[in-house]
Amino acid sequence: MNKEIKIRFGLAFDLIIESNEEIKDSVFFKFLKPNPKKNNEYRALPHLYQKIIELFENKGYNVESSVLNEPDLTEQYSNRTTVNLKLREYQQEAIKQFFESKGKGVVILPTAAGKTVIGLKVIEELKQKTVIVVPTKNLLYQWIEYLTRYTSLRRDMIGQLGDQVKDIKEITVTTYDSARIPANINKFRKDFNLLIFDEAHHGAAKETLKVLEGLPAIYRLGLTATPDRSDKGEELLFELIGKPIVVTKVSELAEKGYVAKYKLKTLKVPLEEKERQLYEEYMKTYRGYLRRRNIQIKTPQDYEKYLIFRVNQDIEAKEALDAHRNARTLVFSSKSKLKEIDKLLTEHEDDQMIIFSEFNEMVYEISKNHLIPAITHETKTSEREDILQKFSEGLYTKIVTGKVLDEGWDCGSVNVGIIVSGTGQARQFIQRLGRILRPKEGDAILYELVTPETLEAGTVKRRRKTEVI
């Protein structure tokens, strides 16, 4: 009797594999789980679809599948996906590596280096039904704009799932928040065979993993300035999307004129005397707790385990946690930094500038003191769009923000950035550097204000050990 299997979708996320005989070869059980309630039926996560097909075919099975039966773009779409741009050599190299990896991989390029163009070119060459997943509404509309600007696709041919719109087309752009809803995952799993994850480092978040695991798409492209995550989730990202394709560094692109030449300037901004005394009191409480409990904090996970998770059982843990947070807030939002910002605003009066702060209170303080428009997660969408529009047109020359503009915004001619609080995340630093890297005349400058002899200085020092720019 010929060995045969049938593959279909289950009612939940799983693929259902039905065999005409019992599967005994242990190699299959790396990917399959037997259904204890039904003989010769097995289940697997959809992202393993290609591996399962190849494994069964290599073992001599005849395979019948109702999954990804019509993955090709229809003629009206495939004829309109030609990209009307000349690719740079590093973009060509990224695409080459992607196809050498059988259509899987995470392209790592700095902001402003044209990662989106790589995605458009992959769509053109594969001509597969495509879902593009992005973290923000800004990026959702930016992708839609690029699809219409650089190809012949009409706006009504591009699907949108997000920002209160549910319109699925052969090429659809969606947000992470919308894509991970189970009902929406189901919309994409039948025939969408190309999955593009923009700002792909978000893909390793617990909830977003459902999208990567729940779709059978064979072709998977991740785009990011840096995949590094504090929880080390990038390894899982590479497993579910494909190996990293590291093409080039920011400095190399700047040398060739593909991004702006830039200068990085670290300004040491000491605390005022009263702030220094208060800081030492906070840190004495924090360090004293660690010493009494014989605790060493080396990773963010240690911080959660030994402090955050203990606050309900240990009143001293709560005191230590509060002291550490107060010390951090004091350093990141010191009066000395406000004075330094005053100087930089005067020095760069005529420049396009964006100021980043870790805390909204500092954002609003800077905004109030200097009459600079502020954007935080609390800013209404209409107000935010108005500010960004006027900023891009040069009507505003300065804006101040929290974390919401770290990614997902084409910031045009910004040539000066100020990071008020020294960051320990290489990814966040590179993203903020990317805000000023659009090609322009003259050098761009990124200032980082760091308080010496504090936890902030140590954090920045550790980041620099892993920084590749």
Buried (B, 14 or more C-beta within 10 A) or exposed (E): EEBBBBBEBBEEBBBBBBBEEEBEEEEBEEBBEBBEEEEBBBBBBBBBBBEBBEBBEEEEBEBEBEBBEEBBBEEEBBEBBBBEBEBBEBBBBBBEBBBEBEBBBBBBBBBBBBBBBBBBBBBBBBBBBBBBBBBBBBBBBBBBBBBBEBBBBEEEBBBBBBEEEEEBBBBBBBBBBBBBBEEBBBBBBBBBBBBBBBBBBBBBBEEBBBBBBBBBBBBBBBBBBBBBBEEEBBEBBBEBBBEBBBBBBBEBBBEEEBBBBBEBEBEEBEBEEEBBEBBEEBBEBBEBBBEEBEBEBEEBEEBEEBBEEBBEEBEBBBBBBBBBEBBBBBBBBBBBBBEBBEEBBEEBEEBBBBBBBBBBEBBBBBBEEBEBBBBBEEBEEEEBBBBBEBBBEEEBBBBBBBBBBBBBBBBBBBBBBBBBBBBBBBBBBBBBBBBBBBBBEEEBBBBBBBBEEBBBBEBBEEBEEEBEB
